Amino acid sequence: MSLQEFDALIDRMKLAFEYADNLGQYVEAAKVLYQMNDQLPDDLQLTFDELDDPEAAKSFVKQYYTELKLAIVDYRQRLMVS
């Protein structure tokens, strides 16, 4: 995947995440985080806890979004170099 393709895909996913997060739909926002994580190479993918309880979705989203953003930056840097 090229840098441009990755950026376009992640940008769409970020919009979906922000939309769900802003509406308080944290379970949907968590699903987008899982999808974003799946786009990263195996060595950069985060190991997410299972989201069994919808009540825990808000803390799940807050905890992992920042970590995922850092992994995305790392992967973008790899794509720029290659």
N, C-alpha and C positions, 0 to 999 in steps of 0.2 A: 504494500500500500504506500502510495506517495504521501508526502507531507501535506499537499493540498487536499487529497482525498481524506486523509485522517482529520485535518482541521475542519473540513466541511461536515463530516460525520459527527465529530465531537461538538461542534457549534450547534448542530441541530439537537443533539442530546442535552446539551447545557440549557438550551431554551426550554425543552420539555421538562427538565429537572426544575428549573426556576419557576416555571408555570405551576407545576404541581406543588412545589414548596411554598410558593406565595399564596396558593389557595388552601394551604393546610392539608393537602392530600399527601401525607408523608409516606404512606404505603406505596403509592404510585411513584413518588420521588425516589424511594429506595429501589424500586424496580429499575428505574433509569440508571441509578448508580451501578447496579449489577450489570446492566447492558454496557455501560461505559467501561467498566472493569474488564469485561469480556473482549473488548477491542484492543487491549494491551497485550504485549507478548507475555508468555508465561512467567518469565523472571521478574516482571514488573507488576503482575497482578496482585492485588491485595487479597488477603484471606479474610473474608467477611464472616462475622458471626451470622448464624441463621436468624432470620427475622420471623419468629413464631408468633409474636404478640403484636397486633396492630398498635397497641398503646405504646409500645417501645419504638415505633417507627421514627418518631421525631428525634429522639436521642441518637438512634442509629444513623439517620441522615446527617445530623450535626457532627457526629463523631467521624464519619468516613468521608464526607465530601472534601474536606481539606486535605486529607491524606491522598485521596484519589487525584485531586488537582496536581499535587506534587508528582505523582507517578506519570500523569499525562505530560507534564513539562519535561520530565526525564525522557520519555519516549519521543517527544517532538525534537529534542536535542539530538537524539540518535538519528532520527530521520533526516535532520538537516545535514549531519555529517556524512551520511551515506549517499 
